[in-house]
Amino acid sequence: MQWIQFVLILMGQCSFFTCHLYEYHFIQEGKTWEEAQSYCREHFTDLATVSDMRDVERLTNSSQTTGAWIGLRSINERDIKVWHWSLPGGSTILQNVIQNVDLNGIQMSRTMQVSILRTV
């Protein structure tokens, strides 16, 4: 079983257009993606949702580790991988973000681990 540090999110959203107020919590415990999701839903709202590059930068700047789980995973639908957010109704803006950042930003693997890497 693959273990990694994970990210919790306590979300709040304001009603203005695309205004999102996310508060990210880093928990220093090794968990699988499913265990991290369950923990987040029990103690907060859900795993972290990333809407734009500003969120990526906030996670990168506040990260105390090189890897963390977020609430994005792929599901095979008719032999096509479709990306879904753990939080119901989450947007898929991250797909565009991923295409526009290099290895110092985000890396994705087949297991849907998303690592937020710091540059030194």
Secondary structure, DSSP 8 states (H G I E B T S, - for coil): ---EEEEEEEEEE-SSTT-EEEEEEEEEEEE-HHHHHHHHHHHSSEE----SHHHHHHHHHH-SSS--B-SEEEEEETTEEEEEESSTT---THHHHHHT--TTTEEE-TT--EEE----
